[in-house]
Amino acid sequence: QVQLVESGGGLVQSGGSLRLSCAASGSTLDDYAIGWFRQAPGKEREGVSCISSGGSSTYYADSVNGRFTISRDNAKKTVYLQMNSLKPEDTAVYYCATSMVPRAVQLMCVHPSLLDSWGQGTQVTVSS
């Protein structure tokens, strides 16, 4: 089973940028679609962006479309989330996750309960 570790979170001013990384261990990344999710205090976990195993298919939540870009480097066993034009409402703990069962990227993002391997999360705080 693949293990996932997120990094790259931090404190940034509104309008700034961050790049999150999701590094895999225990298995190659090539076979897995990966998703980025976030959870703010008092809110449910929501899908931010998901990418297919080969990288040809992506999905973005409406709230981040045009500002965030998901990408992957299977040779480095890493998936990235480039976050630009950050807003205070983007403040949350960000997680990457995958499913041992192949899932369509939109399905993964809309239904995080279907995923069974999660990282520990990285905090992103955007100040106004």
Beta strands, then each sheet from edge to edge (+ up, - down):
strand 1: 3-7
strand 2: 10-13
strand 3: 18-25
strand 4: 34-39
strand 5: 46-51
strand 6: 58-60
strand 7: 68-73
strand 8: 78-83
strand 9: 92-98
strand 10: 117-118
strand 11: 122-127
sheet 1: 1+ 3- 8+ 7-
sheet 2: 2+ 11+ 9- 4+ 5- 6+
sheet 3: 2+ 11+ 9- 10+
end
